């Protein structure tokens, strides 16, 4: 007489699914999801990959240590890199309170400038809101959203650079924009970046954007960098300026006092708003 135990079920590729991923493959997939959605949640990733919450938290720590995501409450957000740039819509909804504080602080350092360059990107849109109704000036910008907002202010003259419009930021780039800038003398430039580090200076992902920023800096008497604390210590593909090219770096109180002192040692004053 023979006895038989429980039947042994052979696993199929379909039943294995994403649970068959190695840790490295799972982390790559998590990063891809973060870059697509902007943000990922631990409570959604764990059941999706059929692993524990603790495993996902370890994965996110690995990705954060690599500098490709930032840990936030309940999950992580994708950080920009040399090959990845977040959308304008995602940036506009991230670190909102900090960006409002930075924009308000930036307007306090106009110091009588009559011709003002406002860069492309998300922070410049926050600055445009703060500058609206703030008195007469000539605004030069490659940003279509900034130009649209400030054109409604009757006290402002708005000059939009010409050229190719980048879909991701709706900013104008290429030789037409550079040629226009080369004929201008600008009192003050508010410049953003994808990253600012003591070693690499100011960087951005797209070489055409870097070229416009570089020219704006060259044509401006005063230069102010303004950006969220997450930009500090980060670097992207194309370098366009040194930290010492700026009189002022404006960011949020989220940047540590220690890091602020380290950047200030390179020359500019650091304001934590």
Helices and strands as residue ranges (DSSP letters): H 13-16, G 17-20, H 23-37, E 39-41, H 42-49, H 53-65, E 69-72, E 75-78, H 88-92, H 96-107, E 115-118, H 122-131, E 137-141, H 144-150, E 156-160, E 164-165, E 172-173, H 175-182, E 186-191, E 195-197, E 201-204, H 207-218, E 220-226, G 229-231, E 238-241, G 243-245, E 248-251, H 257-264, E 269-272
